[in-house]
């Protein structure tokens, strides 16, 4: 057994040197400054005390550095997982209650166990069943729901709801209770962050600041908003004016926490934990692969399941919440020069120091500032123009994307993602159940064969070449039978039918029976069945069956070889487009 496969830290730690350590430390400092307000904000989004976000940003980062394969992925609380956590726990208890916190811890533990089990069973390929349009639609809708859910903190009003419709209705009913000081803090922080994102970097570059430094300073704008609003709240005693603050945050490192052993609670949270796991894994792998490709590195999706699972398990055991790889933090980590996962471990040290020494100041942080931070962060997730792009390219994918968005907005994040998965699989089954096939003919003077409806080709009325452009399995086996028999019925002179199979990568048991049935029915009709361009792995399996022995015709290496033997120099008919 290759121990390095299960402990990727052994691949980079033995050669770890001073140069790498310096780069990782610089990146860690920048990510730590960014992660502190994000941890607090995402805990708030999940309905949890602020310290839970900090706890989820310590041990999981260290554990991922040992088990993860991405050199630059930054693990921790993220917006979408926080929203899904809140949606899963809302029916259980009031936000912030001990039962609610226990549910979040259990979600992290269950997610960790599920991910690790999937990794050990090498089930990383299952993420492929979530199509990109569905994931894009889900993230867009989640971004809208997250942004709407933070407006109550921005206005300082009570509001609730688990979808966009409920949130907007609740906000409208409470709008008259808006707290002026809270609104000033929230809108001020929001405007500052939006302007900083758009204009700060170009302004710094124009002032002569190096590009990389200007980019780093722009990414750390949220910490400036946190510092300024915290000082203002402290100096002006805004808590007495009705501005909701984070409040007292326990100082110190997280303690070992055991999850609830209530079996009924485990059953109640199982589906939510699975959805959080799958969505988090897809997001993490997408980010990790993108960043790894830029440095000609690679990640192992199956080991990423183990790494993220271990990170979530450690989050739960240390009193945290579900975690995954964050897009914005990972990009900052990459741009800041992180070379190994040790950067994440150094970031964990920085967060630990914050929990030890900065909690008294965090108590004065206005929740409106964290809400503004969340709104700006999730604005990058919203990609409504993707609807137009998908509509122009694929109507079925557009339908799946739109259904995911609408269900997430008007019902719940669980309904949205479940519908998305179901539609992704349904679309796949529909497309492959009606595989594209084409009658092909020879391009004059060549060995190439093309669709008779697209090219001017040569045909023979007694020999037909039918190209099958999909693997053959239970869902399309009957369709192929019908296609062949319709073709035979339309061509009374037909004597030979050649199934051209360059795109057939699989023939399952159901398809095998269909091929045998096609062979017998064609024999009864006086038509000989041939195969051509059968791939090696498919041929290996067919050799273990009786099909080849009972085949009325031959198996040709190429379609041109079949043309030569069955038609040769006989007169062929040229068919125009």
Secondary structure as GFF3:
##gff-version 3
##sequence-region A 1 577
A	DSSP	alpha_helix	3	6	.	.	.	ID=ss1
A	DSSP	alpha_helix	9	12	.	.	.	ID=ss2
A	DSSP	three_ten_helix	13	15	.	.	.	ID=ss3
A	DSSP	alpha_helix	18	45	.	.	.	ID=ss4
A	DSSP	alpha_helix	50	55	.	.	.	ID=ss5
A	DSSP	alpha_helix	59	67	.	.	.	ID=ss6
A	DSSP	beta_strand	75	76	.	.	.	ID=ss7
A	DSSP	alpha_helix	79	89	.	.	.	ID=ss8
A	DSSP	alpha_helix	98	120	.	.	.	ID=ss9
A	DSSP	three_ten_helix	124	129	.	.	.	ID=ss10
A	DSSP	alpha_helix	132	149	.	.	.	ID=ss11
A	DSSP	alpha_helix	151	155	.	.	.	ID=ss12
A	DSSP	alpha_helix	164	174	.	.	.	ID=ss13
A	DSSP	three_ten_helix	175	177	.	.	.	ID=ss14
A	DSSP	alpha_helix	180	195	.	.	.	ID=ss15
A	DSSP	pi_helix	196	200	.	.	.	ID=ss16
A	DSSP	alpha_helix	201	206	.	.	.	ID=ss17
A	DSSP	alpha_helix	211	219	.	.	.	ID=ss18
A	DSSP	alpha_helix	221	235	.	.	.	ID=ss19
A	DSSP	three_ten_helix	238	241	.	.	.	ID=ss20
A	DSSP	alpha_helix	263	294	.	.	.	ID=ss21
A	DSSP	alpha_helix	301	317	.	.	.	ID=ss22
A	DSSP	beta_strand	324	325	.	.	.	ID=ss23
A	DSSP	alpha_helix	327	335	.	.	.	ID=ss24
A	DSSP	alpha_helix	342	357	.	.	.	ID=ss25
A	DSSP	alpha_helix	359	362	.	.	.	ID=ss26
A	DSSP	alpha_helix	367	379	.	.	.	ID=ss27
A	DSSP	alpha_helix	385	393	.	.	.	ID=ss28
A	DSSP	alpha_helix	395	410	.	.	.	ID=ss29
A	DSSP	alpha_helix	413	433	.	.	.	ID=ss30
A	DSSP	beta_strand	437	442	.	.	.	ID=ss31
A	DSSP	beta_strand	449	451	.	.	.	ID=ss32
A	DSSP	beta_strand	457	459	.	.	.	ID=ss33
A	DSSP	beta_strand	463	468	.	.	.	ID=ss34
A	DSSP	alpha_helix	477	490	.	.	.	ID=ss35
A	DSSP	beta_strand	496	500	.	.	.	ID=ss36
A	DSSP	alpha_helix	509	524	.	.	.	ID=ss37
A	DSSP	beta_strand	528	532	.	.	.	ID=ss38
A	DSSP	alpha_helix	536	542	.	.	.	ID=ss39
A	DSSP	alpha_helix	547	550	.	.	.	ID=ss40
A	DSSP	beta_strand	555	556	.	.	.	ID=ss41
A	DSSP	alpha_helix	559	566	.	.	.	ID=ss42
A	DSSP	beta_strand	573	575	.	.	.	ID=ss43
###
